[in-house]
Amino acid sequence: MLNRFSVKGRMYLVILSIFFLFGLMLWFAVTNSHRVRDMGLDKTRAVMLADQKAKLQVATHTAAIAVGHAIEGVDDPQKKIEIIRRLVDDIRFEDDKSGYYFVYENTVNVVLPPAKEKQGKDFGENKDKNGVFYVRELMAQANKGGGFVQYVFPKPPANQDAAKLGYAEMIPGTRMWIGAGIYIDNIDAYVKALDAEINGQVRSSLTTMTVSAGTVFAVIISVILLIAFGIVRGLNNVVVNLRDIAQGEGDLTRRMEIVSNDEIGQLGRGFNIFIEKLQGIIKGVVANSMQVEGASNDLAKVARDM
């Protein structure tokens, strides 16, 4: 198949293959970089969520035990509530102070520090925009021994809807359960910032790799072109001389100029030796022809004399 192409055409085919290899390498580098980035972000999000869950569970369990001990032996329900409020009202967590404890008896709120005007109300019918009855779900998890519920809830101070993760468990010795929640959009914000940082590093690495690899490939292509043009130039020189002998006046005194020691140079030297021997043969033929002509003339003279 390659016999249909000239030497120069074959070299161009090699260069085209190098360009294809460079593009394929670049595509694999970009694809793998993005895959590794996405995998790293997913793992980071999962680890951070697991860490937040563990922190939330430990904090809520600790608060439940502490509250249980604080109201132990208190018979007056209202006094129990006052003690619980005094214990948890001022507690805030997370950097933006968006985390707090809340206490319910069934679905009736007992303690709600950021909105005390809602204390004593029944929130059993409250649901988020996705249809999750979050108070019911948290109560169900508390009755099971403790568990998590994810829902959407307004986040202060702007009161915009944000994803929230809640955990609840029963207060020992009571019918009340205590819960706490954290807004997991903090995780998304961190992951987004990490994504931007990783993208910057990936772009920088890809730029460096592209420039370095492009320079190497450019040098390789330049060397291939120099080799190709050198080979083609030497072969053309041989072809021109052979064509001149075959189709021209047949100047056997011409010799190829040898400028290299490679195979092209050896071909040129062989060509010069061949032409030199051919010239010697032609000279011998001419000399013999002249001798034959002289002998013929002598014979013709003898014939005339006879």
C-alpha positions as CSV (number, residue, x, y, z in Angstrom):
1,M,0.0,0.0,0.0
2,L,2.8,2.4,0.9
3,N,4.4,1.7,-2.5
4,R,1.9,4.1,-4.0
5,F,3.4,7.0,-2.1
6,S,6.6,8.8,-2.8
7,V,9.3,9.0,-0.1
8,K,8.2,12.5,0.7
9,G,4.6,11.4,0.9
10,R,5.6,8.6,3.3
11,M,7.4,11.2,5.5
12,Y,4.3,13.4,5.5
13,L,2.3,10.4,6.6
14,V,4.7,9.9,9.5
15,I,4.3,13.6,10.5
16,L,0.5,13.2,10.3
17,S,0.8,10.2,12.6
18,I,2.8,12.2,15.0
19,F,0.2,15.0,15.1
20,F,-2.5,12.4,15.7
21,L,-0.4,10.9,18.5
22,F,0.0,14.3,20.1
23,G,-3.7,15.0,19.9
24,L,-4.6,11.6,21.3
25,M,-2.1,12.1,24.2
26,L,-3.6,15.6,24.9
27,W,-7.1,14.2,24.9
28,F,-6.2,11.4,27.3
29,A,-4.4,13.9,29.6
30,V,-7.4,16.2,29.7
31,T,-9.9,13.4,30.2
32,N,-7.9,11.7,32.9
33,S,-7.4,15.0,34.7
34,H,-11.1,15.7,34.8
35,R,-11.9,12.2,35.9
36,V,-9.4,12.4,38.7
37,R,-10.7,15.8,39.7
38,D,-14.3,14.6,39.8
39,M,-13.4,11.5,41.7
40,G,-11.4,13.6,44.2
41,L,-14.3,16.1,44.7
42,D,-16.8,13.2,45.2
43,K,-14.6,11.6,47.7
44,T,-14.0,14.9,49.5
45,R,-17.8,15.6,49.6
46,A,-18.5,12.1,51.0
47,V,-15.7,12.4,53.6
48,M,-16.9,15.8,54.7
49,L,-20.5,14.7,54.9
50,A,-19.5,11.6,57.0
51,D,-17.5,13.9,59.2
52,Q,-20.5,16.3,59.7
53,K,-22.8,13.3,60.4
54,A,-20.4,12.0,63.0
55,K,-20.0,15.4,64.6
56,L,-23.7,16.0,64.6
57,Q,-24.5,12.6,66.1
58,V,-21.9,13.0,68.9
59,A,-23.1,16.5,69.7
60,T,-26.7,15.6,69.8
61,H,-26.1,12.4,71.8
62,T,-24.0,14.4,74.3
63,A,-26.7,17.0,74.6
64,A,-29.4,14.4,75.1
65,I,-27.5,12.7,77.9
66,A,-26.7,16.0,79.6
67,V,-30.3,17.3,79.4
68,G,-31.5,13.9,80.7
69,H,-29.3,14.2,83.7
70,A,-30.2,17.8,84.3
71,I,-33.9,17.2,84.5
72,E,-33.6,13.9,86.3
73,G,-35.7,13.9,89.4
74,V,-37.7,17.0,88.3
75,D,-41.4,16.2,88.3
76,D,-42.9,19.5,87.1
77,P,-43.1,19.4,83.3
78,Q,-42.9,23.2,83.0
79,K,-39.8,23.3,85.1
80,K,-38.2,20.6,83.0
81,I,-38.8,22.7,79.9
82,E,-37.3,25.8,81.6
83,I,-34.2,23.8,82.5
84,I,-33.8,22.5,79.0
85,R,-34.2,26.0,77.5
86,R,-31.6,27.4,79.9
87,L,-29.2,24.6,78.9
88,V,-29.5,24.8,75.1
89,D,-30.7,28.4,74.3
90,D,-27.3,29.9,74.0
91,I,-25.5,27.0,72.2
92,R,-24.6,27.7,68.6
93,F,-22.2,25.9,66.3
94,E,-20.8,26.1,62.7
95,D,-18.7,29.2,61.7
96,D,-21.8,31.1,60.7
97,K,-23.6,30.2,63.9
98,S,-26.4,28.5,62.0
99,G,-26.4,25.3,64.1
100,Y,-28.5,25.0,67.2
101,Y,-30.4,22.5,69.3
102,F,-34.2,22.0,69.2
103,V,-36.5,19.9,71.4
104,Y,-39.9,18.4,70.7
105,E,-42.4,16.4,72.5
106,N,-43.9,14.3,69.7
107,T,-44.4,17.0,67.0
108,V,-45.0,19.9,69.4
109,N,-42.0,22.2,69.8
110,V,-40.6,22.7,73.2
111,V,-37.3,24.5,72.5
112,L,-36.5,26.6,69.4
113,P,-33.8,29.1,70.2
114,P,-33.7,31.2,67.0
115,A,-37.6,31.5,66.9
116,K,-38.9,31.4,70.5
117,E,-42.2,32.7,69.4
118,K,-42.9,29.3,67.7
119,Q,-42.3,27.4,71.0
120,G,-45.3,25.4,72.0
121,K,-46.7,25.0,68.4
122,D,-47.3,21.7,66.6
123,F,-45.2,21.3,63.5
124,G,-46.3,17.9,62.5
125,E,-47.8,19.1,59.2
126,N,-44.7,21.2,58.3
127,K,-42.9,20.0,55.2
128,D,-40.2,21.4,52.9
129,K,-40.5,22.2,49.3
130,N,-39.7,18.6,48.4
131,G,-42.6,17.3,50.4
132,V,-40.5,16.0,53.4
133,F,-42.4,16.2,56.7
134,Y,-39.1,16.8,58.5
135,V,-40.5,17.0,62.1
136,R,-42.3,13.7,61.7
137,E,-39.2,12.1,60.1
138,L,-36.9,13.3,62.9
139,M,-39.4,12.1,65.5
140,A,-39.5,8.7,63.8
141,Q,-35.7,8.5,63.7
142,A,-35.5,9.5,67.4
143,N,-38.0,6.8,68.3
144,K,-35.8,4.3,66.5
145,G,-32.8,5.2,68.7
146,G,-31.5,8.1,66.7
147,G,-31.1,8.8,63.0
148,F,-30.5,11.4,60.2
149,V,-33.0,13.3,58.0
150,Q,-32.1,15.5,55.1
151,Y,-34.4,18.3,54.2
152,V,-34.6,21.9,52.9
153,F,-34.9,24.7,55.4
154,P,-34.5,28.5,55.4
155,K,-31.0,29.5,56.4
156,P,-30.5,32.7,58.4
157,P,-29.8,35.5,58.1
158,A,-31.1,35.7,54.5
159,N,-33.6,32.9,55.1
160,Q,-33.0,31.4,51.8
161,D,-33.8,27.7,51.3
162,A,-30.7,25.5,51.8
163,A,-30.1,21.7,52.2
164,K,-30.0,20.8,55.9
165,L,-29.0,17.6,57.6
166,G,-30.7,16.9,60.9
167,Y,-30.2,14.3,63.6
168,A,-32.5,13.5,66.5
169,E,-32.7,11.1,69.5
170,M,-34.8,10.7,72.6
171,I,-33.9,12.4,75.9
172,P,-33.4,9.6,78.4
173,G,-36.3,9.2,80.8
174,T,-38.7,11.5,78.9
175,R,-41.1,11.6,76.0
176,M,-39.2,14.4,74.4
177,W,-36.5,14.2,71.8
178,I,-33.7,16.6,71.0
179,G,-32.2,17.3,67.6
180,A,-29.7,19.5,65.8
181,G,-29.1,20.4,62.2
182,I,-26.3,21.7,60.0
183,Y,-26.6,23.3,56.6
184,I,-24.7,21.1,54.2
185,D,-24.5,23.9,51.6
186,N,-21.3,24.7,53.6
187,I,-19.9,21.5,52.2
188,D,-21.0,22.4,48.7
189,A,-19.3,25.8,49.1
190,Y,-16.1,24.2,50.2
191,V,-16.2,21.7,47.4
192,K,-16.9,24.5,44.9
193,A,-13.9,26.4,46.1
194,L,-11.8,23.2,46.0
195,D,-13.1,22.6,42.4
196,A,-11.9,26.0,41.3
197,E,-8.5,25.5,42.9
198,I,-8.1,22.1,41.3
199,N,-9.2,23.4,37.9
200,G,-6.5,26.1,38.2
201,Q,-3.9,23.5,38.9
202,V,-5.1,21.2,36.1
203,R,-5.1,24.1,33.6
204,S,-1.6,25.1,34.7
205,S,-0.4,21.4,34.4
206,L,-2.0,20.9,31.0
207,T,-0.5,24.2,29.7
208,T,2.9,23.2,30.9
209,M,2.5,19.7,29.4
210,T,1.2,21.0,26.1
211,V,4.0,23.5,25.7
212,S,6.7,20.9,26.7
213,A,5.2,18.1,24.5
214,G,4.5,20.5,21.7
215,T,8.2,21.7,21.7
216,V,9.4,18.0,21.7
217,F,7.1,17.1,18.9
218,A,8.1,20.2,16.9
219,V,11.7,19.3,17.2
220,I,11.0,15.7,16.2
221,I,9.0,16.9,13.1
222,S,11.8,19.3,12.2
223,V,14.3,16.5,12.3
224,I,12.1,14.2,10.2
225,L,11.6,17.0,7.6
226,L,15.4,17.6,7.4
227,I,16.0,13.9,7.0
228,A,13.2,13.6,4.4
229,F,14.3,16.5,2.3
230,G,17.9,15.3,2.5
231,I,16.9,11.8,1.3
232,V,14.7,13.2,-1.4
233,R,17.3,15.7,-2.6
234,G,19.9,12.9,-2.9
235,L,17.5,10.5,-4.7
236,N,16.5,13.3,-7.1
237,N,20.1,13.9,-7.9
238,V,20.6,10.3,-8.8
239,V,17.3,10.2,-10.8
240,V,18.3,13.4,-12.8
241,N,21.7,11.9,-13.7
242,L,20.2,8.6,-14.8
243,R,17.5,10.4,-16.8
244,D,20.1,12.5,-18.5
245,I,22.1,9.4,-19.5
246,A,18.9,7.5,-20.6
247,Q,17.1,10.3,-22.5
248,G,19.7,13.1,-23.1
249,E,23.0,13.2,-25.0
250,G,24.6,10.7,-22.7
251,D,27.4,12.7,-21.2
252,L,29.5,10.0,-19.5
253,T,32.0,12.5,-18.1
254,R,29.4,13.8,-15.5
255,R,29.8,12.7,-11.9
256,M,27.6,13.0,-8.9
257,E,28.8,15.3,-6.1
258,I,29.1,13.2,-2.9
259,V,28.3,15.2,0.2
260,S,27.3,12.5,2.7
261,N,28.5,9.1,4.0
262,D,25.0,7.6,4.3
263,E,23.2,5.2,2.0
264,I,22.5,8.0,-0.4
265,G,26.2,8.8,-0.5
266,Q,27.0,5.1,-1.1
267,L,24.4,5.1,-3.9
268,G,26.1,8.2,-5.5
269,R,29.5,6.6,-5.3
270,G,28.2,3.4,-6.9
271,F,26.6,5.5,-9.6
272,N,29.9,7.3,-10.3
273,I,31.8,3.9,-10.4
274,F,29.1,2.5,-12.8
275,I,29.4,5.6,-15.1
276,E,33.2,5.4,-15.0
277,K,33.2,1.7,-16.0
278,L,30.5,2.4,-18.6
279,Q,32.7,5.2,-20.0
280,G,35.7,2.9,-20.1
281,I,33.6,0.3,-22.0
282,I,32.4,2.9,-24.5
283,K,36.0,4.1,-25.0
284,G,37.1,0.5,-25.6
285,V,34.3,0.0,-28.1
286,V,35.3,3.3,-29.9
287,A,38.9,2.2,-30.0
288,N,38.0,-1.2,-31.4
289,S,35.8,0.5,-33.9
290,M,38.6,2.6,-35.1
291,Q,40.9,-0.4,-35.4
292,V,38.2,-2.2,-37.4
293,E,37.8,0.8,-39.6
294,G,41.6,0.9,-40.2
295,A,41.7,-2.8,-41.0
296,S,38.7,-2.3,-43.4
297,N,40.5,0.5,-45.2
298,D,43.7,-1.7,-45.5
299,L,41.6,-4.5,-46.9
300,A,39.9,-2.2,-49.3
301,K,43.3,-0.9,-50.6
302,V,44.6,-4.4,-51.0
303,A,41.5,-5.2,-53.0
304,R,41.9,-2.2,-55.2
305,D,45.6,-3.1,-55.8
306,M,44.7,-6.7,-56.8
